[in-house]
Amino acid sequence: MSGWDSQTYGRRWSSIYDGLPWPEPTETVDFLMDWTGAGRVLELAIGTGRVAIPLASRGVEVEGLDTSQEMIDVLRSKPGGENLTVHEGDIGRFSMDRTYSMAFLILNTIYALQSQEEQISCFESTAAVVEPGGHFVVEAFMPDPTRFRRNSWTQVHDIGLEHVVIEADKHDPSTQQILEQHIHIRDGKIELFPAFLRYIWPSEMDLMARLAGFTLVERFGSWTREKFSARSGQYVSVYRRA
């Protein structure tokens, strides 16, 4: 996508992000509590703190990493957000002066990295800051190229008398990339919210993890530990640092 960089998402989406129909974070937090270990934890792409703030409220020492100052500003405006340590940086390549007992990257954000090389680098950077025996939890949707017809897809997400929300996607199966454009039309005004994704098959993710020094411990089809299968629409992978 012309003009896309690591900060584009935050600049475009931060003003509406918390108003989107995200799932309640309780199940995610319950799951993460079982893998936090005894030390501090790191959320990659902490965003507006949707998960980090309730996780911290349970007594976990949470820190975050995000490239978007706009997203961080929204986090700071929330109760509990002002107390979190947030580092500004790119999840595709980063370093820290401390280590963590667990790191996590959720809500398909691993796909926001635009190339396989960047995604591998994310795993390598994470391995460098996770303590031996610590864990890295990654959540992503299960790729489904069959939903595209002639490598494109369009859907109306919401419609009313004065508004409509449309998603239009283009798919490149040769690179596993999806270019999304979310079109919001309200009161005669048109706003565009783009997203650039490179999806990863579970087997490919496992190889990335192994190259970085992680081993797959568990994989589930949901945060409620539903069995992962061919019918799963998402997958939650738990890796252990060797």
Number of C-alpha atoms within 10 A of each C-alpha: 10 4 5 12 11 17 16 16 19 19 14 16 17 19 12 9 16 14 8 8 7 10 10 10 15 13 14 18 18 14 15 20 13 8 19 23 16 12 14 17 28 27 23 26 26 26 26 24 23 18 19 25 24 18 21 19 11 11 9 18 18 25 21 22 20 23 22 22 17 19 23 25 15 17 22 16 11 14 9 15 21 14 13 17 13 22 18 15 19 18 26 23 15 16 13 11 5 10 20 26 21 28 28 23 19 19 15 18 18 26 23 20 22 22 17 18 11 17 23 22 20 22 23 21 18 31 25 18 21 24 19 16 13 24 28 29 22 21 23 23 21 19 17 10 14 8 12 13 11 9 14 16 14 16 11 12 12 11 13 8 7 9 14 16 17 16 18 15 18 18 21 13 12 6 12 18 19 22 16 20 17 19 18 19 16 15 9 8 8 12 12 14 16 19 19 21 19 23 27 21 14 17 9 12 20 17 15 21 24 19 15 20 18 26 18 18 12 13 20 18 22 21 18 12 14 13 13 17 12 8 9 15 14 19 25 24 22 20 24 23 24 15
